Amino acid sequence: MLGRSSICGNHKHKRVSSGGLGLSSRHMKLHRLSRMRRSRQNSRGPPQSDEGAQGQDTAAMETSEYAPVMIDADDSDDDAAAEADVDDGNGSTVGMLVDSDSQALGSAPNSARGLNSNEAASTGQGSKRPPPCLPPVPGSGLGSLLPAALHSSSSSSAAAAAAAAGAASKAPGTTGTEEEDKRRIIILLTSVFENRAPTILFTYTTACGAPQRNMDRSFSTGPDAPKMYYAHTDRVHEYNAVINILRQGGLYRLRPDARRWALLWSNHPPPETLNALVPGQKTNHFPGSFHLGRKDLIWRSLARMRKKHGLAYEITPEVFVFPREMADWDQTRMADDSALWIWKPCSASCGRGIRVLSSNPNSEELADLKRRRGVLQRYIPNPLLIDGYKFDLRIYVVVLSYEPLKVYINHEGLVRIATEKYSNDPKSLSSRTMHLTNYSVNKQSDKFVQNTDGRGSDKETKGGVINEGEESSRAFKWCLAELKEYFKKKGYNYDKMWESICDVVIKTLMAVELPMRACWSQALYQEEEGWAARGECGCHRSSCFEMYGFDILVDEAMKSWLLEVNICPSLSSGSPLDKRIKTQLVADTMTLVGLRPTPGLWTQNREAARKAMGAGVILDPEHKEFGCTINSMTYDELAARAEVLNACRTPQEAVKLFNEAEWDLVLDAHDEEYRCGGLELIFPTERASEYKEFHPADNLTNLVLRKWKEAGGGSLFTCEERNKLLPAHVPRQVSFTRT
């Protein structure tokens, strides 16, 4: 077991008493500064938007004495820190006004935060902080089960409810009435298996312009159903793509310390937060994911894997960490004086501090490098170009858990194009709009043209791909579908590139699994248990999920290179293209995560469910604990069971030995694949064994899903196959409709 000094040593802080939050003295100073700013801002009235923002931009941060502003540099907006957020309301805009350090400048009252009078009352303003460990949320262990098949009349009513919710979605800056609140209707998505618990379905907003997802397996709870809640802290940016999807999904907002929420949207959870989570609660970050976000730390993990596995891990350009490895870089640059290098601060974003250097910098540049902390990455000199322009890709990835490793990749992403034609002439190194593809850099160029996703004006192009002779109307941000169309015209192999990108993503996540595991067990004070560690109130390895932005560069040989990973990717909707892609991404992610509704949400609608599905709704008060039962096993129990399955000669033989806990894991994973929307499962698949050598350990959970995929995966649930391998207690798959 690696110790704290070797894994998390760069992120140790002296903790001081702060209401049980465990904040550093630096964060306490930021908190006091933030409160002073809020006081001054409130005395001046609502903050106004930056010049050029699309409409009035009001502060939409949650006020809470227990939630100080705490935005680390590696968590800052990677595209445009102060970009206006286009709202899904009646053409109005709302977002967060930030300064250059990504700190909140003000906080609006309840009405400006999208909270009506009822919600404001439910936040418990002025109430005492609850004890750190509370009883489980009702319904967190769902034995209340619904058959999966839905009659068309039920799906039609759910679709109508989704449309009504989209139409009634209010701008966060408006105040709603009690009657409007009743329009927040939760839509449930049934399992594809009989007698399995439903999850909440999050539909797309009408304003994002995306076609609505399949609603065949959904049914509405009705306006008088019990409320469900989420919490959003002011430690992270507040995006309309997140707030509007959660509101349209029927959830009401609470202060984080109210503890009745099903979802916490914040930054990395400290030990106090993790240990207070009950099994039915979810949060959107893993502790320790700075090992992905910090450029020096991710290189440390990738370099370790490259040393062990050789060329198989040549997935990122060579990196030197400064100032520690400056002597090593001197030797390398002298051996290849034609190489170019790109300097990046360890935890900055938006192109801040980035510059391109030759192998023969002047004495002033060398002296500057000696004083700074950052990384020097070998510059890819032969990037694939779009009609002479350099580009890179923002690929969105969702990780549901690291053990087992479950990775989904979004079918859509962003193609970010430089605004000046590319040249590798050393005299051009100072041109940021040629060598950097960051949106926040290139949007300042006079040549920049926005992509309006087919809803353009005279100034703005409708899309990315243009006909010959129309270069002046080129958009400098595309979606992946437009890139695929461009590749088709040029005769490039898009599928080969996509497969290469998926390989880079999987290997990167496997490289950081070891330090991530150490941070998880340390946060729960059970260092010997690894991912099997559980919180004091029931937090387990599936209590967290995370959305990443992988920045990928493709070279002329169609090889994909990892540039960096953003652990808090921008979800700003500053253009119609961004709005569509990011709104769908958030809705698909929240549906995939699988928030479980409280029993009252379908107890109240039992009769409606009977009419819709032709079957009764089972409600067992003695329900088992929420989540897969394998989460309650200790490290030693998992290891002993893995030894048994590893001894099997074939995957089919191993599947026959699966116990109930292992089948629970399989059923959950298969259900997730049927509610992933525009997300695609890339690990584990039937090819999972190709990555076996890269796993730090072939643990039980990874082993179970790999053996299941190798034995046939979802085909085992068909009528022909289930009698051969599946025991009688495994439920039938009664729906094959994906949403």
C-alpha positions in Angstrom: 0.0 0.0 0.0 1.5 3.3 -1.0 1.6 5.9 1.7 0.1 9.4 1.8 3.5 11.0 1.1 4.0 9.1 -2.1 0.5 9.4 -3.5 -1.2 12.4 -2.0 1.8 14.3 -0.7 1.3 17.3 -3.0 -2.1 18.0 -1.5 -1.6 17.9 2.2 -3.0 20.9 4.1 -2.9 21.9 7.7 -6.6 21.8 8.8 -8.1 24.2 11.2 -11.5 24.2 13.0 -14.2 25.5 10.7 -17.5 24.2 11.6 -16.5 20.6 10.8 -15.5 21.3 7.2 -11.8 20.8 7.6 -10.8 23.9 5.7 -7.2 25.2 5.4 -6.3 28.6 6.6 -6.0 29.8 3.0 -9.6 28.7 2.3 -10.8 30.5 5.4 -9.2 33.7 4.1 -10.9 33.2 0.8 -14.2 32.6 2.7 -13.9 35.9 4.5 -12.9 37.7 1.3 -15.9 36.2 -0.5 -18.3 37.3 2.2 -16.9 40.9 2.1 -17.3 40.9 -1.7 -20.9 39.6 -1.4 -21.7 42.3 1.1 -20.3 45.1 -1.1 -22.0 43.6 -4.2 -25.4 43.4 -2.5 -25.2 47.0 -1.5 -24.7 48.0 -5.1 -27.5 45.8 -6.5 -27.3 42.8 -8.9 -24.0 42.5 -10.8 -24.1 43.3 -14.4 -22.7 41.1 -17.2 -19.3 41.6 -18.8 -19.2 43.6 -22.0 -20.1 41.4 -24.9 -22.0 38.8 -22.8 -25.2 37.6 -24.3 -27.8 39.4 -22.1 -27.9 40.3 -18.5 -25.6 38.1 -16.4 -26.6 37.8 -12.8 -24.9 36.0 -9.9 -26.4 32.6 -9.4 -24.4 31.3 -6.5 -25.9 29.7 -3.4 -25.4 31.6 -0.2 -24.3 29.5 2.7 -22.2 30.2 5.7 -21.0 26.6 5.6 -20.0 26.7 1.9 -17.1 29.2 1.4 -15.8 29.9 -2.1 -13.1 27.3 -2.7 -12.1 26.9 -6.3 -8.7 25.4 -6.8 -6.7 26.4 -9.9 -7.0 22.9 -11.4 -10.8 23.1 -11.0 -11.3 26.3 -12.9 -13.2 26.7 -16.1 -11.1 25.4 -18.9 -12.8 27.2 -21.8 -14.0 30.6 -20.7 -14.0 31.5 -17.1 -16.2 34.6 -17.5 -18.3 33.4 -20.4 -22.0 34.2 -20.2 -24.3 31.2 -19.7 -27.3 31.2 -22.1 -30.4 30.2 -20.1 -33.2 27.9 -21.2 -35.8 30.4 -20.3 -37.4 33.0 -22.5 -34.2 34.2 -24.1 -32.7 35.5 -20.9 -29.3 34.7 -19.7 -28.0 33.8 -16.3 -24.7 32.6 -15.0 -22.0 33.6 -12.5 -19.9 36.7 -12.7 -16.3 35.8 -12.0 -13.1 37.7 -11.8 -9.8 36.6 -13.3 -9.1 34.3 -10.3 -12.4 32.4 -10.9 -13.8 33.6 -7.6 -17.5 34.6 -7.2 -18.0 38.4 -7.1 -21.4 38.4 -5.6 -24.4 36.4 -4.6 -28.0 37.2 -5.4 -31.0 36.7 -3.2 -33.3 33.7 -3.5 -35.2 35.0 -6.5 -31.9 35.5 -8.4 -30.8 32.0 -7.6 -33.9 30.3 -9.1 -35.3 29.5 -5.6 -39.0 30.4 -5.1 -40.3 31.1 -1.6 -41.1 27.5 -0.9 -37.6 26.3 -1.9 -36.0 29.1 0.1 -37.9 27.9 3.1 -36.9 24.3 2.5 -33.2 25.3 2.5 -33.4 25.9 6.2 -31.7 29.3 6.3 -30.5 29.9 9.8 -31.0 26.4 11.0 -28.5 24.5 13.0 -26.0 22.3 11.2 -27.2 18.7 11.4 -25.0 15.9 12.9 -22.4 14.5 10.5 -24.1 11.1 10.3 -27.9 10.9 9.6 -30.3 8.0 9.1 -30.5 6.8 5.6 -32.7 8.7 3.2 -36.1 7.0 2.9 -36.0 4.8 -0.1 -32.2 4.7 -0.3 -32.4 1.0 -0.3 -35.0 0.2 -2.8 -36.8 -3.0 -2.5 -39.8 -1.3 -4.1 -39.6 -2.7 -7.5 -41.3 -2.1 -10.9 -41.5 -4.4 -13.9 -39.6 -3.0 -16.8 -42.1 -3.1 -19.6 -44.2 0.0 -20.1 -47.4 0.3 -22.0 -47.4 3.0 -24.7 -50.0 5.1 -22.8 -47.6 5.4 -19.9 -44.7 6.5 -22.1 -47.0 9.0 -23.9 -48.0 10.6 -20.6 -44.3 10.8 -19.5 -43.4 12.4 -22.8 -46.1 14.9 -22.3 -44.9 15.6 -18.8 -41.4 16.1 -20.1 -42.6 18.6 -22.7 -44.6 20.4 -20.1 -41.6 20.5 -17.8 -39.5 21.9 -20.6 -42.1 24.6 -21.4 -42.6 25.5 -17.7 -38.8 25.6 -17.0 -38.3 29.1 -15.5 -35.1 31.1 -15.7 -33.1 30.8 -12.5 -33.5 34.6 -12.1 -37.3 34.4 -11.8 -39.6 33.7 -8.9 -42.1 30.8 -9.1 -45.4 30.3 -7.4 -46.6 27.3 -5.5 -48.8 26.4 -8.5 -45.7 26.5 -10.8 -43.8 24.4 -8.4 -46.3 21.6 -8.9 -45.1 21.4 -12.5 -41.9 19.8 -11.4 -42.8 16.3 -12.2 -40.3 13.5 -11.7 -40.2 10.9 -14.6 -39.2 7.4 -13.6 -37.3 5.1 -15.9 -38.0 1.4 -15.3 -35.3 -1.3 -15.4 -35.0 -3.5 -18.3 -35.3 -6.4 -15.9 -38.5 -7.4 -14.0 -38.6 -6.6 -10.3 -35.7 -4.2 -10.4 -35.8 -0.7 -9.0 -36.5 2.3 -11.3 -34.3 5.4 -11.6 -35.0 9.0 -12.4 -35.0 10.0 -16.1 -33.6 13.4 -17.0 -35.0 14.7 -20.3 -33.5 17.3 -22.6 -34.7 20.9 -22.4 -36.6 22.2 -25.4 -34.3 25.2 -25.8 -31.2 23.1 -26.3 -32.5 22.1 -29.7 -31.8 18.4 -29.4 -34.4 15.7 -30.3 -35.9 14.2 -27.2 -34.6 10.9 -26.0 -36.7 7.7 -26.2 -39.5 7.7 -23.5 -40.9 4.2 -24.0 -39.8 2.9 -20.6 -40.8 6.0 -18.6 -43.8 7.0 -16.6 -44.7 10.2 -14.7 -45.0 10.4 -10.9 -47.6 13.2 -11.0 -47.5 16.7 -9.5 -48.4 15.7 -5.9 -45.6 13.2 -5.5 -43.1 13.6 -2.6 -40.3 16.0 -3.4 -36.7 15.1 -4.1 -33.7 17.4 -3.7 -30.2 18.3 -4.9 -27.5 20.6 -3.4 -25.1 22.8 -5.4 -22.3 24.5 -3.5 -20.6 27.7 -4.4 -17.2 26.0 -4.5 -17.7 25.3 -8.3 -19.1 27.2 -11.2 -22.8 27.2 -11.5 -23.9 26.3 -15.1 -27.4 26.5 -16.5 -26.8 23.2 -18.3 -26.7 21.6 -14.8 -29.3 23.7 -13.0 -31.9 23.5 -15.7 -31.6 19.7 -16.2 -32.0 19.1 -12.4 -35.0 21.5 -12.2 -36.6 19.9 -15.3 -35.9 16.5 -13.8 -38.2 17.5 -10.9 -35.5 18.1 -8.2 -35.7 21.0 -5.7 -32.6 22.8 -4.4 -31.4 22.6 -0.8 -28.4 23.9 1.1 -25.7 21.2 1.3 -26.0 21.0 5.1 -29.7 20.2 4.9 -28.6 16.6 4.1 -31.9 15.5 2.5 -30.5 15.8 -1.0 -30.0 12.8 -3.4 -27.3 14.6 -5.3 -24.5 16.9 -4.2 -22.9 19.0 -7.0 -19.6 20.4 -5.7 -15.9 20.1 -5.9 -13.8 17.2 -4.5 -15.5 15.8 -1.4 -13.4 16.1 1.8 -13.4 13.2 4.3 -16.1 14.8 6.4 -18.5 14.8 3.4 -17.7 11.3 2.3 -18.2 9.9 5.7 -21.6 11.6 6.1 -22.9 10.2 2.8 -25.7 7.6 3.1 -25.9 4.8 0.5 -28.6 6.5 -1.6 -26.7 9.8 -2.0 -24.3 10.6 -4.9 -21.7 13.3 -5.5 -20.0 14.4 -8.7 -16.3 14.0 -7.9 -14.0 11.4 -6.6 -11.5 12.3 -3.9 -8.0 12.4 -5.5 -9.0 13.1 -9.1 -6.4 15.9 -9.0 -4.1 13.1 -10.1 -5.8 13.4 -13.4 -6.2 17.2 -13.5 -2.7 18.3 -12.4 -0.3 18.1 -15.4 2.6 17.1 -13.2 0.7 14.4 -11.4 -0.9 12.8 -14.4 2.5 12.7 -16.1 3.9 10.9 -13.0 1.3 8.1 -13.4 1.7 7.8 -17.1 5.5 7.8 -16.9 5.3 5.0 -14.4 3.1 3.0 -16.8 5.4 3.8 -19.8 8.4 2.6 -17.9 6.6 -0.7 -17.1 4.8 -1.3 -20.4 6.9 0.5 -23.0 5.4 1.6 -26.3 1.9 0.5 -25.3 1.8 3.6 -23.1 3.2 6.1 -25.6 -0.1 8.0 -25.4 1.1 11.4 -24.4 4.1 13.6 -25.5 7.2 13.5 -23.3 7.0 15.8 -20.3 9.6 17.3 -17.9 8.4 18.7 -14.5 10.1 22.0 -13.7 12.2 23.0 -11.9 13.0 19.5 -10.7 13.8 17.9 -14.1 15.4 20.9 -15.8 18.8 19.1 -16.0 17.1 16.2 -17.7 15.5 18.5 -20.2 18.8 20.2 -20.9 20.3 16.9 -22.0 17.3 16.0 -24.2 17.1 19.4 -26.0 20.8 19.3 -26.7 20.4 15.9 -28.3 17.6 17.2 -30.5 17.9 20.9 -31.0 15.2 21.0 -33.6 12.4 19.9 -31.2 9.8 22.3 -30.1 8.3 22.5 -26.5 5.2 23.9 -24.9 5.3 25.3 -21.4 2.2 24.8 -19.2 1.6 25.8 -15.5 0.7 22.7 -13.5 -2.9 23.7 -12.7 -3.9 26.6 -14.9 -6.5 26.6 -17.6 -8.0 28.7 -20.5 -4.6 28.9 -22.1 -3.2 31.0 -19.3 0.6 30.9 -19.0 1.0 28.6 -22.0 3.8 29.4 -24.6 5.7 27.5 -27.2 9.6 27.4 -27.0 12.4 26.2 -29.2 15.2 23.9 -27.9 17.4 27.0 -27.9 15.7 29.5 -25.6 17.6 32.7 -24.7 19.2 33.3 -21.3 16.2 35.3 -20.1 13.8 32.4 -20.9 16.0 29.9 -19.3 16.2 32.0 -16.1 12.5 32.3 -16.1 12.0 28.5 -16.4 14.3 27.9 -13.4 12.0 30.0 -11.2 8.6 28.6 -12.3 6.6 25.5 -11.4 5.1 23.8 -14.4 5.7 21.2 -17.1 7.5 21.4 -20.4 5.8 19.1 -22.9 7.2 18.0 -26.2 5.3 19.8 -29.0 3.7 17.6 -31.7 5.2 19.2 -34.8 3.0 17.4 -37.4 -0.6 17.8 -36.2 -3.4 16.8 -38.5 -4.8 20.0 -40.0 -8.3 21.2 -41.1 -7.6 23.0 -44.4 -4.3 24.3 -43.0 -5.5 25.1 -39.4 -4.5 23.3 -36.3 -7.2 21.7 -34.1 -7.7 19.6 -31.1 -10.6 17.7 -29.6 -12.5 18.0 -26.4 -13.8 14.5 -25.6 -16.3 14.1 -22.7 -15.9 11.0 -20.6 -18.0 9.8 -17.6 -16.6 7.4 -15.0 -19.2 5.7 -12.9 -16.7 3.9 -10.7 -13.0 2.9 -10.7 -13.6 -0.5 -9.1 -15.1 -1.9 -11.2 -13.8 0.5 -13.8 -16.8 1.6 -15.8 -16.1 4.2 -18.5 -18.5 5.9 -20.9 -17.6 8.3 -23.7 -19.9 10.9 -25.2 -20.7 10.5 -28.9 -20.5 14.3 -29.3 -17.7 16.6 -28.4 -16.0 19.8 -29.5 -13.5 20.4 -32.3 -11.5 23.5 -31.4 -9.8 25.2 -34.3 -7.0 27.8 -34.3 -7.8 31.0 -36.2 -4.5 31.4 -37.9 -3.0 28.9 -40.4 -0.4 26.6 -39.0 3.3 26.8 -39.5 6.2 25.1 -37.6 8.6 27.9 -38.4 10.4 28.9 -35.2 9.6 32.6 -36.0 5.9 31.9 -35.6 6.1 30.5 -32.0 4.8 33.7 -30.4 1.5 33.4 -32.4 -0.9 32.1 -29.8 -3.8 31.9 -32.2 -1.8 29.7 -34.5 -0.4 27.2 -31.9 -3.1 27.2 -29.3 -6.6 25.9 -30.0 -8.1 27.1 -26.7 -11.5 28.8 -27.2 -10.7 31.5 -24.7 -7.6 32.4 -26.7 -9.1 32.3 -30.3 -12.4 34.0 -29.5 -10.4 37.2 -29.1 -9.3 37.0 -32.7 -11.0 39.2 -35.3 -11.2 36.1 -37.6 -13.2 34.0 -35.1 -16.6 32.9 -36.2 -19.1 31.3 -33.8 -20.9 28.0 -34.7 -24.6 28.6 -34.3 -25.5 24.9 -34.8 -27.8 25.6 -37.7 -29.4 28.7 -36.0 -27.0 31.3 -37.3 -27.3 35.0 -38.3 -25.6 36.8 -41.1 -22.4 37.2 -39.0 -22.3 33.6 -37.9 -22.0 30.4 -39.9 -24.6 27.6 -39.6 -22.1 24.9 -39.1 -18.5 23.9 -39.3 -17.9 22.1 -42.7 -17.9 24.6 -45.6 -17.8 24.3 -49.3 -14.7 25.3 -51.3 -14.3 29.1 -51.7 -16.3 29.9 -48.5 -13.5 30.1 -46.0 -14.6 33.5 -44.7 -17.7 31.8 -43.2 -15.8 29.0 -41.4 -16.8 28.3 -37.8 -13.8 27.8 -35.5 -15.6 25.4 -33.2 -17.2 22.2 -34.6 -19.0 19.2 -33.2 -17.7 15.7 -33.8 -20.4 15.0 -36.3 -19.1 17.8 -38.5 -15.6 16.5 -38.1 -16.8 13.1 -39.3 -18.4 14.7 -42.3 -15.1 16.5 -43.1 -13.1 13.3 -42.7 -15.5 11.6 -45.1 -14.9 14.3 -47.7 -11.1 14.0 -47.3 -11.0 10.2 -47.3 -9.8 10.0 -43.7 -10.6 7.1 -41.4 -12.7 8.5 -38.6 -13.5 5.1 -37.0 -9.7 4.4 -36.7 -9.2 7.8 -35.0 -12.1 7.2 -32.6 -10.8 3.8 -31.6 -7.4 5.3 -30.9 -9.1 8.0 -28.7 -11.0 5.4 -26.7 -7.7 3.5 -26.2 -6.0 6.6 -24.8 -8.9 7.3 -22.5 -9.0 3.8 -21.0 -5.2 3.6 -20.5 -5.1 7.1 -18.9 -7.8 6.1 -16.3 -6.0 2.8 -15.6 -2.8 4.7 -15.0 -4.3 6.8 -12.2 -6.3 4.1 -10.6 -3.5 3.3 -8.0 -3.2 6.8 -6.5 -7.0 7.3 -6.8 -7.5 4.2 -4.8 -5.1 5.4 -2.1 -6.8 8.7 -1.8 -10.2 7.0 -1.5 -9.2 4.7 1.3 -7.3 7.5 3.1 -10.4 9.7 3.0 -12.4 7.0 4.7 -9.6 6.2 7.2 -9.3 2.6 6.0 -6.0 2.6 4.1 -5.8 -1.2 3.9 -9.2 -1.7 2.4 -8.6 0.2 -0.9 -11.8 0.7 -2.9 -13.6 -1.7 -0.5 -13.4 1.1 2.2 -16.8 2.3 3.3 -17.9 5.5 5.1 -19.3 5.8 8.6 -22.8 6.2 7.2 -22.6 3.8 4.3 -20.7 5.6 1.5 -19.2 3.1 -1.0 -17.2 3.0 -4.2 -20.3 3.8 -6.3 -21.3 6.9 -4.3 -19.2 9.1 -6.6 -19.1 9.7 -10.3 -17.1 12.1 -12.4 -17.3 13.9 -15.8 -14.0 14.6 -17.5 -12.9 16.7 -20.5 -10.0 14.9 -22.3 -8.0 17.2 -24.7 -6.8 15.1 -27.6 -4.5 16.0 -30.5 -4.4 13.9 -33.6 -1.3 13.9 -35.8 -0.8 13.3 -39.5 -0.5 9.5 -38.9 -3.9 9.5 -37.2 -2.4 8.8 -33.9 -4.2 10.3 -30.9 -2.1 12.1 -28.2 -3.4 13.0 -24.7 -2.6 16.7 -24.0 -4.3 17.0 -20.6 -7.5 16.1 -18.7 -9.9 18.7 -17.2 -11.6 17.3 -14.1 -14.1 20.2 -14.1 -14.7 20.8 -17.8 -16.6 23.9 -18.8 -20.4 23.3 -19.2 -20.9 26.9 -20.3 -23.5 27.3 -23.0 -22.2 30.4 -24.7 -23.3 29.3 -28.2 -26.1 27.1 -29.6 -23.6 24.4 -30.3 -22.3 24.3 -26.8 -25.8 24.5 -25.5 -27.0 21.4 -27.3 -23.9 19.3 -26.6 -23.5 20.1 -23.0 -27.2 20.0 -22.1 -27.5 16.5 -23.6 -24.3 15.5 -21.8 -25.6 16.6 -18.4 -29.0 14.9 -18.9 -27.4 11.7 -20.1 -24.9 11.6 -17.3 -27.5 12.2 -14.6 -29.8 9.5 -16.1 -26.8 7.1 -16.4 -25.8 7.7 -12.8 -29.1 6.3 -11.7 -30.5 8.4 -8.9 -33.1 6.3 -7.0 -36.5 7.8 -6.1 -38.0 7.6 -2.7 -40.7 4.9 -2.3 -43.5 7.5 -2.1 -42.9 8.4 -5.8 -44.3 5.1 -7.0 -46.4 4.1 -3.9 -48.6 7.0 -4.6 -48.8 6.1 -8.3 -49.2 2.3 -7.8 -52.6 2.3 -9.5 -51.2 4.3 -12.5 -48.4 1.8 -12.8 -50.8 -1.1 -12.8 -52.8 0.4 -15.6 -49.7 1.3 -17.6 -47.9 -2.0 -17.1 -50.6 -4.5 -16.4 -48.9 -5.6 -13.2 -48.8 -4.6 -9.5 -46.0 -2.7 -7.9 -44.1 -4.5 -5.3 -43.4 -2.6 -2.1 -41.3 -4.4 0.4 -40.8 -2.4 3.6 -37.9 -4.8 4.5 -35.9 -3.7 1.6 -32.2 -4.5 1.2 -29.6 -1.8 1.2 -29.4 0.5 -1.8 -26.8 -0.5 -4.4 -25.0 -3.6 -5.3 -24.5 -6.0 -2.3 -20.9 -6.6 -3.4 -20.2 -3.1 -2.0 -20.5 -4.4 1.5 -17.7 -7.0 1.1 -14.3 -6.4 2.7 -11.0 -6.4 0.8 -10.2 -10.0 2.1 -13.6 -11.3 1.1 -13.2 -9.8 -2.4 -9.7 -11.2 -2.9 -10.8 -14.7 -1.8 -13.7 -14.7 -4.2 -11.6 -13.4 -7.1 -9.2 -16.4 -6.5 -12.1 -18.8 -7.0 -13.2 -17.2 -10.3 -9.7 -16.8 -11.6 -9.2 -20.6 -11.3 -12.0 -21.2 -13.9 -10.7 -22.3 -17.3 -13.4 -20.5 -19.4 -15.5 -17.4 -18.9 -18.7 -19.6 -19.2 -17.4 -21.7 -16.3 -16.8 -18.5 -14.2 -20.3 -17.2 -15.0 -21.9 -20.4 -13.7 -20.2 -19.8 -10.4 -21.5 -16.2 -9.9 -23.3 -15.7 -6.6 -26.2 -13.3 -6.0 -23.9 -10.4 -5.2 -22.0 -10.8 -8.4 -25.2 -11.1 -10.4 -26.3 -7.8 -8.8 -23.2 -6.2 -10.1 -23.9 -7.6 -13.6 -27.5 -6.5 -13.6 -26.7 -3.0 -12.6 -24.0 -2.7 -15.3 -26.4 -4.0 -18.0 -29.2 -1.6 -16.9 -26.8 1.3 -17.2 -26.0 0.4 -20.8 -29.7 0.7 -21.6 -30.1 4.2 -20.2 -26.9 5.8 -21.4 -28.4 8.0 -24.1 -25.6 9.6 -26.2 -22.9 8.0 -24.0 -21.2 4.9 -25.2 -19.7 2.2 -23.0 -16.0 1.7 -23.8 -14.9 -0.2 -20.8 -15.6 -3.0 -19.9 -16.5 -4.6 -23.3 -16.0 -8.0 -24.8 -12.4 -6.8 -25.5 -11.7 -6.0 -21.8 -9.1 -8.8 -21.6 -6.8 -6.8 -23.9 -6.2 -4.4 -21.0 -5.8 -7.0 -18.3 -2.0 -6.4 -18.1 -2.5 -2.7 -17.4 -4.7 -3.2 -14.3 -2.9 -2.8 -11.0 -4.7 -5.8 -9.8 -7.4 -8.1 -11.3 -9.9 -7.5 -8.5 -13.2 -9.2 -8.1 -15.5 -6.5 -9.5 -13.4 -6.0 -12.7 -13.0 -9.8 -13.0 -16.8 -10.4 -12.8 -17.7 -7.9 -15.5 -14.8 -9.0 -17.7 -15.9 -12.7 -17.5 -19.5 -11.8 -18.1 -18.6 -9.8 -21.2 -16.3 -12.5 -22.5 -19.0 -15.1 -22.0 -21.5 -13.2 -24.1 -22.6 -10.2 -22.1 -26.1 -9.1 -22.7 -26.8 -12.1 -25.0 -26.9 -14.3 -21.9 -30.3 -12.7 -21.0 -32.0 -13.9 -24.2 -34.3 -16.9 -23.9 -31.9 -19.2 -25.8 -29.0 -18.5 -23.5 -30.3 -17.9 -20.0 -31.3 -21.5 -19.3 -27.7 -22.6 -20.0 -25.8 -20.3 -17.6 -28.2 -18.3 -15.5 -29.6 -19.4 -12.1 -33.3 -19.2 -11.4 -33.0 -16.1 -9.1 -31.7 -13.9 -11.9 -34.6 -11.8 -13.2 -35.7 -11.9 -16.8 -34.9 -9.0 -19.2 -38.3 -7.9 -20.3 -37.4 -4.8 -22.3 -34.7 -4.2 -24.9 -35.4 -0.5 -25.5 -32.5 1.9 -25.0 -32.9 5.5 -23.9 
